[in-house]
Amino acid sequence: MIYVPANMGLMLAAILFLLGLIGVLTRRNVLFILMSLEIMLNAAGLAFVVAGAHWMQADGQVMFIFILTMAAAEVSVGLALILQMHRHHKTVDTNVLNLLKD
């Protein structure tokens, strides 16, 4: 089994989290925003797994299972919202939907 140092795993998790955060802040399409949120959730799960492996505990893997469950629920609700937005407004662009606020 190959041992990956904890600092390298946490660095990878931080890079993935920042990529997801940049995607959330810069994208205007709701589908891409949800994909960026998924990247952020996976980065948090990776950090939990790396920390659990560092301390030789299974807690990180258990938390990752909870994160995957939450991500699956978020995807189902998010896709339903995207379908409703597209059905009512014929767009999923957040700038256009923001103009409809008034």
Secondary structure as the mmCIF struct_conf table of DSSP 4:
data_model
#
loop_
_struct_conf.conf_type_id
_struct_conf.id
_struct_conf.beg_label_comp_id
_struct_conf.beg_label_asym_id
_struct_conf.beg_label_seq_id
_struct_conf.end_label_comp_id
_struct_conf.end_label_asym_id
_struct_conf.end_label_seq_id
HELX_RH_AL_P HELX_RH_AL_P1 ALA A 6 THR A 26
STRN STRN1 ASN A 29 ASN A 29
HELX_RH_AL_P HELX_RH_AL_P2 VAL A 30 HIS A 54
TURN_TY1_P TURN_TY1_P1 TRP A 55 MET A 56
BEND BEND1 ALA A 58 ALA A 58
HELX_RH_AL_P HELX_RH_AL_P3 ASP A 59 HIS A 89
BEND BEND2 LYS A 90 LYS A 90
STRN STRN2 ASP A 93 ASP A 93
HELX_RH_AL_P HELX_RH_AL_P4 THR A 94 LEU A 99
TURN_TY1_P TURN_TY1_P2 LEU A 100 LYS A 101
#
